[in-house]
Structure formats: C-alpha cells, structure tokens
Amino acid sequence: MITVIDNFLPKDLFESVYDEVKGVNLYPIHESANYEKLKGRGIDYPGTRSAPLRDTNKILDNFLIKHIEGYGLPFTNTRFMYVQHSHLRVENDNEEDYIHVDSGMDFAWLFYLSKTNLESGTKFYTDDEEETSFVRFVQNRFVIFDCNIKHMAFNNYGKDINDGRLTINGFASYNMEINNDNS
C-alpha cells in the first residue's frame, strides 16, 4: 500500500518546518556514529542525513509524528516505534542510488520539503523490479508506504541544501525494539 497526501502541513507550518530542517546538520553515512553497525546490516544510502530527529530536535520530531498520526492512516492505527531523519540528495548522488526495501521495518514515509521538481520523486517496483508507480516530488507532499515494496529515489537534483532534494525520511516498526540507527 502506498498513500500520498498533498499539502500535508498548512503553509505557515510547512515553512517553519522547512526552515528548521534546513538548519539541521547532515552527514554522509561513513561519518555516522553507527556506520559499522549499519554497514554490517547492509544499510547504505547516498547523500547526507541527519542524526535521528528525536535526538537533535525533539519538538520537530514530536510535531511531525503527531501530525502523521492525526491522519488516522491504516499504518498508524497500531502502536509503532519510529525514527526519522532529514535527508539531502543532490545530482551527484544519482549513480549511487538503487532499488531497495527497508529491511526490518514495517512502513516508511517521505515528506518532500524542497521546491517542486516533477522530474524527480520516488519510484516503486514489483519484486522483479518492474516499475509500478512514480510519485513525483511535489513540495509539502507526504508519501507513506509498506517497507516491503521495492523503491528508490529518482532523479536527485541540485548541488546543495538550497536547491537539492531535501526530505524527511521516517521508518517505523510494530516491533517495539527499533533502534535509532535503522535505515
């Protein structure tokens, strides 16, 4: 299941969240404090990512999760644990991107923050990697999906945080023992 919600936040709140996220420190995976653990679990990703928002900006983390839960989506009707990060991918990250599932998780979300770029987005695939859908990158769009669906970022763009593909990525599990370093 893939659910898309446009205009996820009211405009004034969206602008505040976007400004807040642009101020978060981002790191490549090899600079992560948990790099060896991530590498050992086969987790790799292009671009740069923040530490878990619950560790760096609890107010933002809590605000976003309460807003997500407020939609009453089937994913969130059962108790879950989660971790969310801000994530930046730029055009140089395209070669490193790959089709994947988010192992060990039950569902994930993407919150598109940057300006709309209809040539970019997230592609979803069948198990044998045939494309089934393409969710285009529209600012203030929220996408939530089953982690067993193969997917990948498509057509990353820009050079830095001011013009690149900035998202909040969330990963959730119904297993109550999620780690902050997941996906």
Contact map, one row per residue, 1 for C-alpha under 8 A:
111000000000000000000000000000000000000000000000000000000000000000000000000000000000000000000000000000000000000000000000000000000000000000000000110000000000000000000000000000000000000
111100000000000000000000000000000000000000000000000000000000000000000000000000000000000000000000000000000000000000000000000000000000000000000011110000000000000000000000000000000000000
111110000000000000000000000000000000000000000000000000000000000000000000000000000000000000000000000000000000000000000000000000000000000000000011100000000000000000000000000000000000000
011111000000000000000000000000000000000000000000000000000000000000000000000000000000000000000000000000000000000000000000000000000000000000001111000000000000000000000000000000000000000
001111110000000000000000000000000000000000000000000000000000000000000000000000000000000000000000000000000000000000000000000000000000000000001110000000000000000000000000000000000000000
000111110000000000000000000000000000000000000000000000000000000000000000000000000000000000000000000000000000000000000000000000000000000001011100000000000000000000000000000000000000000
000011111110000000000000000000000000000000000000000000000000000000000000000000000000000000000000000000000000000000000000000000000000000000011100000000000000000000000000000000000000000
000011111100000000000000000000000000000000000000000000000000000000000000000000000000000000000000000000000000000000000000000000000000000000011100000000000000000000000000000000000000000
000000111110110000000000000000000000000000000000000000000000000000000000000000000000000000000000000000000000000000000000000000000000000000010000000000000000000000000000000000000000000
000000111111110000000000000000000000000000000000000000000000000000000000000000000000000000000000000000000000000000000000000000000000000000000000000000000000000000000000000000000000000
000000101111111000000000000000000000000000000000000000000000000000000000000000000000000000000000000000000000000000000000000000000000000000000000000000000000000000000000000000000000000
000000000111111100000000000000000000000000000000000000000000000000000000000000000000000000000000000000000000000000000000000000000000000000000000000000000000000000000000000000000000000
000000001111111110000000000000000000000000000000000000000000000000000000000000000000000000000000000000000000000000000000000000000000000000000000000000000000000000000000000000000000000
000000001111111111000000000000000000000000000000000000000000000000000000000000000000000000000000000000000000000000000000000000000000000000010000000000000000000000000000000000000000000
000000000011111111100000000000000000000000000000000000000000000000000000000000000000000000000000000000000000000000000000000000000000000000000000000000000000000000000000000000000000000
000000000001111111110000000000000000000000000000000000000000000000000000000000000000000000000000000000000000000000000000000000000000000000000000000000000000000000000000000000000000000
000000000000111111111000000000000000000000000000000000000001000000000000000000000000000000000000000000000000000000000000000000000000000000000000000000000000000000000000000000000000000
000000000000011111111100000000000000000000000000000000000000000000000000000000000000000000000000000000000000000010000000000000000000000000000000000000000000000000000000000000000000000
000000000000001111111110000000000000000000000000000000000000000000000000000000000000000000000000000000000000000000000000000000000000000000000000000000000000000000000000000000000000000
000000000000000111111111000000000000000000000000000000000000000000000000000000000000000000000000000000000000000000000000000000000000000000000000000000000000000000000000000000000000000
000000000000000011111111000000000000000000000000000000000000000000000000000000000000010000000000000000000000000000000000000000000000000000000000000000000000000000000000000000000000000
000000000000000001111111000000000000000000000000000000000000000000000000000000000000000000000000000000000000000000000000000000000000000000000000000000000000000010000000000000000000000
000000000000000000111111100000000000000000000000000000000000000000000000000000000000000000000000000000000000000000000000000000000000000000000000000000000000000000000000000000000000000
000000000000000000011111110000000000000000000000010000010000000000000000000000000000010000000000000000000000000000000000000000000000000000000000000000000000000000000000000000000000000
000000000000000000000011111000000000000000000000111000000000000000000000000000000000000000000000000000000000000000000000000000000000000000000000000000000000000000000000000000000000000
000000000000000000000001111100000000000000000001111000000000000000000000000000000000011100000000000000000000000000000000000000000000000000000000000000000000000000000000000000000000000
000000000000000000000000111110110000000000000001110000000000000000000000000000000000000000000000000000000000000000000000000000000000000000000000000000000000000000000000000000000000000
000000000000000000000000011111110000000000000111100000000000000000000000000000000000000000000000000000000000000000000000000000000000000000000000000000000000000000000000000000000000000
000000000000000000000000001111110010000000011111100000000000000000000000000000000000000000000000000000000000000000000000000000000000000000000000000000000000000000000000000000000000000
000000000000000000000000000111110010000000000000000000000000000000000000000000000000000000000000000000000000000000000000000000000000000000000000000000000000000000000000000000000000000
000000000000000000000000001111111010000000000000000000000000000000000000000000000000000000000000000000000000000000000000000000000000000000000000000000000000000000000000000000000000000
000000000000000000000000001111111110000000000000001000000000000000000000000000000000000000000000000000000000000000000000000000000000000000000000000000000000000000000000000000000000000
000000000000000000000000000000111110000000000000000000000000000000000000000000000000000000000000000000000000000000000000000000000000000000000000000000000000000000000000000000000000000
000000000000000000000000000000011111110000000000000000000000000000000000000000000000000000000000000000000000000000000000000000000000000000000000000000000000000000000000000000000000100
000000000000000000000000000011111111111000000000000000000000000000000000000000000000000000000000000000000000000000000000000000000000000000000000000000000000000000000000000000000000000
000000000000000000000000000000000111111100000000000000000000000000000000000000000000000000000000000000000000000000000000000000000000000000000000000000000000000000000000000000000000000
000000000000000000000000000000000111111110000000000000000000000000000000000000000000000000000000000000000000000000000000000000000000000000000000000000000000000000000000000000000000000
000000000000000000000000000000000111111111110000000000000000000000000000000000000000000000000000000000000000000000000000000000000000000000000000000000000000000000000000000000000000111
000000000000000000000000000000000011111111110000000000000000000000000000000000000000000000000000000000000000000000000000000000000000000000000000000000000000000000000000000000000000000
000000000000000000000000000000000001111111100000000000000000000000000000000000000000000000000000000000000000000000000000000000000000000000000000000000000000000000000000000000000000000
000000000000000000000000000000000000111111100000000000000000000000000000000000000000000000000000000000000000000000000000000000000000000000000000000000000000000000000000000000000000000
000000000000000000000000000000000000011111110000000000000000000000000000000000000000000000000000000000000000000000000000000000000000000000000000000000000000000000000000000000000000000
000000000000000000000000000000000000011111111000000000000000000000000000000000000000000000000000000000000000000000000000000000000000000000000000000000000000000000000000000000000000001
000000000000000000000000000010000000011001111100000000000000000000000000000000000000000000000000000000000000000000000000000000000000000000000000000000000000000000000000000000000000001
000000000000000000000000000010000000000000111110000000000000000000000000000000000000000000000001100000000000000000000000000000000000000000000000000000000000000000000000000000000000000
000000000000000000000000000110000000000000011111000000000000000000000000000000000000000010001101100000000000000000000000000000000000000000000000000000000000000000000000000000000000000
000000000000000000000000000110000000000000001111100000000000000000000000000000000000001111001000000000000000000000000000000000000000000000000000000000000000000000000000000000000000000
000000000000000000000000011110000000000000000111110000000000000000000000000000000000001110000000000000000000000000000000000000000000000000000000000000000000000000000000000000000000000
000000000000000000000000111110000000000000000011111000000000000000000000000000000000111100000000000000000000000000000000000000000000000000000000000000000000000000000000000000000000000
000000000000000000000001111000000000000000000001111110000000000000000000000000000000111000000000000000000000000000000000000000000000000000000000000000000000000000000000000000000000000
000000000000000000000000110000010000000000000000111110110000000000000000000000000000100000000000000000000000000000000000000000000000000000000000000000000000000000000000000000000000000
000000000000000000000000000000000000000000000000011111110000000000000000000000000011100000000000000000000000000000000000000000000000000000000000000000000000000000000000000000000001100
000000000000000000000000000000000000000000000000011111111101100000000000000000000011110000000000000000000000000000000000000000000000000000000000000000000000000000000000000000000000000
000000000000000000000000000000000000000000000000000111111100110000000000000000000011000000000000000000000000000000000000000000000000000000000000000000000000000000000000000000000000000
000000000000000000000000000000000000000000000000001111111100000000000000000000000000000000000000000000000000000000000000000000000000000000000000000000000000000000000000000000000000000
000000000000000000000001000000000000000000000000001111111100000000000000000000000000000000000000000000000000000000000000000000000000000000000000000000000000000000000000000000000000000
000000000000000000000000000000000000000000000000000011111111100000000000000000000000000000000000000000000000000000000000000000000000000000000000000000000000000000000000000000000000000
000000000000000000000000000000000000000000000000000011111111110000000000000000000000000000000000000000000000000000000000000000000000000000000000000000000000000000000000000000000000000
000000000000000000000000000000000000000000000000000000001111111000000000000000000000000000000000000000000000000000000000000000000000000000000000000000000000000000000000000000000000000
000000000000000010000000000000000000000000000000000010001111111100000000000000000000000000000000000000000000000000000000000000000000000000000000000000000000000000000000000000000000000
000000000000000000000000000000000000000000000000000011001111111110000000000000000001000000000000000000000000000000000000000000000000000000000000000000000000000000000000000000000000000
000000000000000000000000000000000000000000000000000001000111111111000000000000000000000000000000000000000000000000000000000000000000000000000000000000000000000000000000000000000000000
000000000000000000000000000000000000000000000000000000000011111111100000000000000000000000000000000000000000000000000000000000000000000000000000000000000000000000000000000000000000000
000000000000000000000000000000000000000000000000000000000001111111110000000000000000000000000000000000000000000000000000000000000000000000000000000000000000000000000000000000000000000
000000000000000000000000000000000000000000000000000000000000111111111000000000000000000000000000000000000000000000000000000000000000000000000000000000000000000000000000000000000000000
000000000000000000000000000000000000000000000000000000000000011111111100000000000000000000000000000000000000000000000000000000000000000000000000000000000000000000000000000000000000000
000000000000000000000000000000000000000000000000000000000000001111111110000000000000000000000000000000000000000000000000000000000000000000000000000000000000000000000000000000000000000
000000000000000000000000000000000000000000000000000000000000000111111111000000000000000000000000000000000000000000000000000000000000000000000000000000000000000000000000000000000000000
000000000000000000000000000000000000000000000000000000000000000011111111100100000000000000000000000000000000000000000000000000000000000000000000000000000000000000000000000000000000000
000000000000000000000000000000000000000000000000000000000000000001111111000000000000000000000000000000000000000000000000000000000000000000000000000000000000000000000000000000000000000
000000000000000000000000000000000000000000000000000000000000000000111111100000000000000000000000000000000000000000000000000000000000000000000000000000000000000000000000000000000000000
000000000000000000000000000000000000000000000000000000000000000000011111110110000000000000000000000000000000000000000000000000000000000000000000000000000000000000000000000000000000000
000000000000000000000000000000000000000000000000000000000000000000001011111110000000000000000000000000000000000000000000000000000000000000000000000000000000000000000000000000000000000
000000000000000000000000000000000000000000000000000000000000000000000001111111000000000000000000000000000000000000000000000000000000000000000000000000000000000000000000000000000000000
000000000000000000000000000000000000000000000000000000000000000000000000111111000000000000000000000000000010000000000000000000000000000000000000000000000000000000000000000000000000000
000000000000000000000000000000000000000000000000000000000000000000001001111111110000000000000000000000000000000000000000000000000000000000000000000000000000000000000000000000000000000
000000000000000000000000000000000000000000000000000000000000000000000001111111100000000000000000000000000000000000000000000000000000000000000000000000000000000000000000000000000000000
000000000000000000000000000000000000000000000000000000000000000000000000011111110000000000000000000000000000000000000000000000000000000000000000000000000000000000000000000001000000000
000000000000000000000000000000000000000000000000000000000000000000000000000111111000000000000000000000000000000000000000000000000000000000000000000000000000000000000000000001000000000
000000000000000000000000000000000000000000000000000000000000000000000000000101111100000000000000000000000000000000000000000000000000000000000000000000000000000000000000000111110000000
000000000000000000000000000000000000000000000000000000000000000000000000000000111110000000000000000000000000000000000000000000000000000000000000000000000000000000000000000111111100000
000000000000000000000000000000000000000000000000000000000000000000000000000000011111000000000000000000000000000000000000000000000000000000000000000000000000000000000000011110000100000
000000000000000000000000000000000000000000000000000111000000000000000000000000001111100000000000000000000000000000000000000000000000000000000000000000000000000000000000011100000111110
000000000000000000000000000000000000000000000000000111000000100000000000000000000111110000000000000000000000000000000000000000000000000000000000000000000000000000000001111000000000000
000000000000000000000000000000000000000000000000111110000000000000000000000000000011111000000000000000000000000000000000000000000000000000000000000000000000000000000001110000000000000
000000000000000000001001010000000000000000000000110010000000000000000000000000000001111100000000000000000000000000000000000000000000000000000000000000000000000000000111100000000000000
000000000000000000000000010000000000000000000011110000000000000000000000000000000000111110000000000000000000000000000000000000000000000000000000000000000000000000000111100000000000000
000000000000000000000000010000000000000000000011100000000000000000000000000000000000011111000000000000000000000000000000000000000000000000000000000000000000000010011110000000000000000
000000000000000000000000000000000000000000000111000000000000000000000000000000000000001111111000000000000000000000000000000000000000000000000000000000000001100000011100000000000000000
000000000000000000000000000000000000000000000010000000000000000000000000000000000000000111111100000000000000000000000000000000000000000000000000000000000001111100011000000000000000000
000000000000000000000000000000000000000000000000000000000000000000000000000000000000000011111100000000000000000000000000000000000000000000000000000000000011111000010000000000000000000
000000000000000000000000000000000000000000000000000000000000000000000000000000000000000011111110000000000000000000000000000000000000000000000000000000000001101000000000000000000000000
000000000000000000000000000000000000000000000110000000000000000000000000000000000000000011111111100000000000000000000000000000000000000000000000000000000001000000000000000000000000000
000000000000000000000000000000000000000000000100000000000000000000000000000000000000000001111111100000000000000000000000000000000000000000000000000000000111000000000000000000000000000
000000000000000000000000000000000000000000000000000000000000000000000000000000000000000000011111100000000000000000000000000000000000000000000000000000000000000000000000000000000000000
000000000000000000000000000000000000000000001100000000000000000000000000000000000000000000001111110000000000000000000000000000000000000000000000000000000000000000000000000000000000000
000000000000000000000000000000000000000000001100000000000000000000000000000000000000000000001111111000000000000000000000000000000000000000000000000000011000000000000000000000000000000
000000000000000000000000000000000000000000000000000000000000000000000000000000000000000000000001111100000000000000000000000000000000000000000000000000011000000000000000000000000000000
000000000000000000000000000000000000000000000000000000000000000000000000000000000000000000000000111110000000000000000000000000001000000000000000000001110000000000000000000000000000000
000000000000000000000000000000000000000000000000000000000000000000000000000000000000000000000000011111000000000000000000000000000000000000000000000001110000000000000000000000000000000
000000000000000000000000000000000000000000000000000000000000000000000000000000000000000000000000001111100000000000000000000000000000000000000000001111100000000000000000000000000000000
000000000000000000000000000000000000000000000000000000000000000000000000000000000000000000000000000111111001000000000000000000000000000000000000001100000000000000000000001000000000001
000000000000000000000000000000000000000000000000000000000000000000000000000000000000000000000000000011111000000000000000000000000000000000000000001100000000000000000000000000000000001
000000000000000000000000000000000000000000000000000000000000000000000000000000000000000000000000000001111100000000000000000000000000000000000000000000000000000000000000000010000000000
000000000000000000000000000000000000000000000000000000000000000000000000000000000000000000000000000001111111000000000000000000000000000000000000001000000000000000000000001110000000000
000000000000000000000000000000000000000000000000000000000000000000000000000000000000000000000000000000011111000000000000000000000000000000000000011100000000000000000000001111000000000
000000000000000000000000000000000000000000000000000000000000000000000000001000000000000000000000000000001111100000000000000000000000000000000001111100000000000000000000001110000000000
000000000000000000000000000000000000000000000000000000000000000000000000000000000000000000000000000001001111110000000000000000000000000000000001111000000000000000000000111100000000000
000000000000000000000000000000000000000000000000000000000000000000000000000000000000000000000000000000000011111000000000000000000000000000000111100000000000000000000001111000000000000
000000000000000000000000000000000000000000000000000000000000000000000000000000000000000000000000000000000001111100000000000000000000000000000111000000000000000000000011110000000000000
000000000000000000000000000000000000000000000000000000000000000000000000000000000000000000000000000000000000111110000000000000000000000000011110000000000000000000000011100000000000000
000000000000000000000000000000000000000000000000000000000000000000000000000000000000000000000000000000000000011111000000000000000000000011111100000000000000000000001111000000000000000
000000000000000001000000000000000000000000000000000000000000000000000000000000000000000000000000000000000000001111100000000000000000000000111000000000000000000000001111000000000000000
000000000000000000000000000000000000000000000000000000000000000000000000000000000000000000000000000000000000000111110000000000000000000000100000000000000000000000111110000000000000000
000000000000000000000000000000000000000000000000000000000000000000000000000000000000000000000000000000000000000011111000000000000000000001100000000000000000000000100000000000000000000
000000000000000000000000000000000000000000000000000000000000000000000000000000000000000000000000000000000000000001111100000000000000000011100000000000000000000000000000000000000000000
000000000000000000000000000000000000000000000000000000000000000000000000000000000000000000000000000000000000000000111111100000000000000111000000000000000000000000000000000000000000000
000000000000000000000000000000000000000000000000000000000000000000000000000000000000000000000000000000000000000000011111100000000000000111000000000000000000000000000000000000000000000
000000000000000000000000000000000000000000000000000000000000000000000000000000000000000000000000000000000000000000001111100000000000000110000000000000000010000000000000000000000000000
000000000000000000000000000000000000000000000000000000000000000000000000000000000000000000000000000000000000000000001111110000000000000110000000000000001111100000000000000000000000000
000000000000000000000000000000000000000000000000000000000000000000000000000000000000000000000000000000000000000000001111111000000000011111000000000000001111000000000000000000000000000
000000000000000000000000000000000000000000000000000000000000000000000000000000000000000000000000000000000000000000000001111100000000011110000000000000111100000000000000000000000000000
000000000000000000000000000000000000000000000000000000000000000000000000000000000000000000000000000000000000000000000000111110000011111000000000000000111100000000000000000000000000000
000000000000000000000000000000000000000000000000000000000000000000000000000000000000000000000000000000000000000000000000011111000011110000000000000011110000000000000000000000000000000
000000000000000000000000000000000000000000000000000000000000000000000000000000000000000000000000000000000000000000000000001111111111100000000000000011100000000000000000000000000000000
000000000000000000000000000000000000000000000000000000000000000000000000000000000000000000000000000000000000000000000000000111111111000000000000000011000000000000000000000000000000000
000000000000000000000000000000000000000000000000000000000000000000000000000000000000000000000000000000000000000000000000000011111100000000000000000011000000000000000000000000000000000
000000000000000000000000000000000000000000000000000000000000000000000000000000000000000000000000000000000000000000000000000011111100000000000000000000000000000000000000000000000000000
000000000000000000000000000000000000000000000000000000000000000000000000000000000000000000000000001000000000000000000000000011111110000000000000000001000000000000000000000000000000000
000000000000000000000000000000000000000000000000000000000000000000000000000000000000000000000000000000000000000000000000000011111111000000000000000000000000000000000000000000000000000
000000000000000000000000000000000000000000000000000000000000000000000000000000000000000000000000000000000000000000000000001111001111110000000000000000000000000000000000000000000000000
000000000000000000000000000000000000000000000000000000000000000000000000000000000000000000000000000000000000000000000000001111000111110000000000000000000000000000000000000000000000000
000000000000000000000000000000000000000000000000000000000000000000000000000000000000000000000000000000000000000000000000001110000011111000000000000000000000000000000000000000000000000
000000000000000000000000000000000000000000000000000000000000000000000000000000000000000000000000000000000000000000000000111100000011111100000000000000000000000000000000000000000000000
000000000000000000000000000000000000000000000000000000000000000000000000000000000000000000000000000000000000000000000000111000000000111110000000000000000000000000000000000000000000000
000000000000000000000000000000000000000000000000000000000000000000000000000000000000000000000000000000000000000000001111110000000000011111000000000000000000000000000000000000000000000
000000000000000000000000000000000000000000000000000000000000000000000000000000000000000000000000000000000000000100011111110000000000001111101000000000000000000000000000000000000000000
000001000000000000000000000000000000000000000000000000000000000000000000000000000000000000000000000000000000000100111100100000000000000111111000000000000000000000000000000000000000000
000000000000000000000000000000000000000000000000000000000000000000000000000000000000000000000000000000000000000111110000000000000000000011111000000000000000000000000000000000000000000
000001111000010000000000000000000000000000000000000000000000000000000000000000000000000000000000000000000000001110000000000000000000000001111100000000000000000000000000000000000000000
000111110000000000000000000000000000000000000000000000000000000000000000000000000000000000000000000000000000001110000000000000000000000011111110000000000000000000000000000000000000000
000111110000000000000000000000000000000000000000000000000000000000000000000000000000000000000000000000000000111100000000000000000000000000011111000000000000000000000000000000000000000
011110000000000000000000000000000000000000000000000000000000000000000000000000000000000000000000000000000000111000000000000000000000000000001111100000000000000000000000000000000000000
011100000000000000000000000000000000000000000000000000000000000000000000000000000000000000000000000000000011110000000000000000000000000000000111110000000000000000000000000000000000000
111000000000000000000000000000000000000000000000000000000000000000000000000000000000000000000000000000000011100000000000000000000000000000000011111010000000000000000000000000000000000
110000000000000000000000000000000000000000000000000000000000000000000000000000000000000000000000000000000111000000000000000000000000000000000001111110000000000000000000000000000000000
000000000000000000000000000000000000000000000000000000000000000000000000000000000000000000000000000011101111000000000000000000000000000000000000111111000000000000000000000000000000000
000000000000000000000000000000000000000000000000000000000000000000000000000000000000000000000000000011100110000000000000000000000000000000000000011111000000000000000000000000000000000
000000000000000000000000000000000000000000000000000000000000000000000000000000000000000000000000000010000000000000000000000111100000000000000000111111100000000000000000000000000000000
000000000000000000000000000000000000000000000000000000000000000000000000000000000000000000000000001110000000000000000000000111101000000000000000001111110000000000000000000000000000000
000000000000000000000000000000000000000000000000000000000000000000000000000000000000000000000000001110000000000000000000011110000000000000000000000011111000000000000000000000000000000
000000000000000000000000000000000000000000000000000000000000000000000000000000000000000000000000111100000000000000000000011100000000000000000000000001111100000000000000000000000000000
000000000000000000000000000000000000000000000000000000000000000000000000000000000000000000000000110000000000000000000001111000000000000000000000000000111111000000000000000000000000000
000000000000000000000000000000000000000000000000000000000000000000000000000000000000000000000100000000000000000000000001111000000000000000000000000000011111000000000000000000000000000
000000000000000000000000000000000000000000000000000000000000000000000000000000000000000000100100000000000000000000000011100000000000000000000000000000001111100000000000000000000000000
000000000000000000000000000000000000000000000000000000000000000000000000000000000000000011111100000000000000000000000001100000000000000000000000000000001111110000011000000000000000000
000000000000000000000000000000000000000000000000000000000000000000000000000000000000000011110000000000000000000000000001000000000000000000000000000000000011111000111000000000000000000
000000000000000000000000000000000000000000000000000000000000000000000000000000000000000001100000000000000000000000000000000000000000000000000000000000000001111101111000000000000000000
000000000000000000000000000000000000000000000000000000000000000000000000000000000000000001110000000000000000000000000000000000000000000000000000000000000000111111110000000000000000000
000000000000000000000000000000000000000000000000000000000000000000000000000000000000000001000000000000000000000000000000000000000000000000000000000000000000011111110000000000000000000
000000000000000000000100000000000000000000000000000000000000000000000000000000000000000100000000000000000000000000000000000000000000000000000000000000000000001111111100000000000000000
000000000000000000000000000000000000000000000000000000000000000000000000000000000000000000000000000000000000000000000000000000000000000000000000000000000000011111110000000000000000000
000000000000000000000000000000000000000000000000000000000000000000000000000000000000000000000000000000000000000001100000000000000000000000000000000000000000111111111000000000000000000
000000000000000000000000000000000000000000000000000000000000000000000000000000000000000111100000000000000000000001000000000000000000000000000000000000000001111111111100000000000000000
000000000000000000000000000000000000000000000000000000000000000000000000000000000000000111000000000000000000000111000000000000000000000000000000000000000001110010111110000000000000000
000000000000000000000000000000000000000000000000000000000000000000000000000000000000011110000000000000000000000111000000000000000000000000000000000000000000000010011111000000000000000
000000000000000000000000000000000000000000000000000000000000000000000000000000000000011100000000000000000000011111000000000000000000000000000000000000000000000000001111100000000000000
000000000000000000000000000000000000000000000000000000000000000000000000000000000001111000000000000000000000111110000000000000000000000000000000000000000000000000000111110000000000000
000000000000000000000000000000000000000000000000000000000000000000000000000000000001111000000000000000000001111000000000000000000000000000000000000000000000000000000011111000000000000
000000000000000000000000000000000000000000000000000000000000000000000000000000000111100000000000000000000001110000000000000000000000000000000000000000000000000000000001111100000000000
000000000000000000000000000000000000000000000000000000000000000000000000000000000111000000000000000001001111100000000000000000000000000000000000000000000000000000000000111110000000011
000000000000000000000000000000000000000000000000000000000000000000000000000000011110000000000000000000001111000000000000000000000000000000000000000000000000000000000000011111000100000
000000000000000000000000000000000000000000000000000000000000000000000000000000011100000000000000000000011110000000000000000000000000000000000000000000000000000000000000001111110100000
000000000000000000000000000000000000000000000000000000000000000000000000000001111000000000000000000000000100000000000000000000000000000000000000000000000000000000000000000111110000000
000000000000000000000000000000000000000000000000000000000000000000000000000000011000000000000000000000000000000000000000000000000000000000000000000000000000000000000000000011111100000
000000000000000000000000000000000000000000000000000000000000000000000000000000011000000000000000000000000000000000000000000000000000000000000000000000000000000000000000000011111100000
000000000000000000000000000000000000000000000000000000000000000000000000000000001000000000000000000000000000000000000000000000000000000000000000000000000000000000000000000000111110000
000000000000000000000000000000000000000000000000000000000000000000000000000000001110000000000000000000000000000000000000000000000000000000000000000000000000000000000000000110111111010
000000000000000000000000000000000000000000000000000000000000000000000000000000000010000000000000000000000000000000000000000000000000000000000000000000000000000000000000000000001111110
000000000000000000000000000000000000000000000000000100000000000000000000000000000010000000000000000000000000000000000000000000000000000000000000000000000000000000000000000000000111110
000000000000000000000000000000000100010000000000000100000000000000000000000000000010000000000000000000000000000000000000000000000000000000000000000000000000000000000000000000000011111
000000000000000000000000000000000000010000000000000000000000000000000000000000000010000000000000000000000000000000000000000000000000000000000000000000000000000000000000001000000111111
000000000000000000000000000000000000010000110000000000000000000000000000000000000000000000000000000001100000000000000000000000000000000000000000000000000000000000000000001000000000111
